[in-house]
Amino acid sequence: MGICTNDCTECKNNQINLCDNCKICERRSKTSSRCLVFVARPKKCWAFTLDPDWAKKVKKETDFYKKSYR
C-alpha cells in the first residue's frame, strides 16, 4: 500500500497504510498507491482532490508559467 497523507489516528498507529481519503484521492498513483504529491506524510493533507484531471491542469499551468517568465 502507499503512504497516508492525512493526520488520522489509525494511520499514526500503523493499523492501516491508507486512509479512506487517500483511497479515493486522484493524487494517488494508480500503479503503486503512493501519493504523487508528498514524499512523507504531512500533519495535514492540503492536496486531497477528487478531480481526475488535476495533473493535466497542473501541467497546462506550469507550461504557461514557463513561457510567460522566460
WOHU-V304520 format. One record per pair of residues at least 24 apart in sequence whose C-alpha atoms are under 6 Angstrom apart, sorted by the first residue. I is the first residue (numbers start at 1). J is the second residue. D is the distance in Angstrom with one decimal. If there is no record, write none. Layout:
i->I j->J d->D
i->I j->J d->D
This chain:
i->1 j->33 d->5.7
i->2 j->33 d->4.8
i->2 j->34 d->4.2
i->3 j->34 d->5.6
i->5 j->41 d->4.6
i->5 j->42 d->5.9
i->5 j->45 d->5.4
i->6 j->44 d->5.7
i->6 j->45 d->5.2
i->7 j->43 d->5.3
i->7 j->44 d->5.7
i->25 j->49 d->5.5
i->25 j->50 d->5.6
i->26 j->50 d->5.4
i->26 j->52 d->5.6
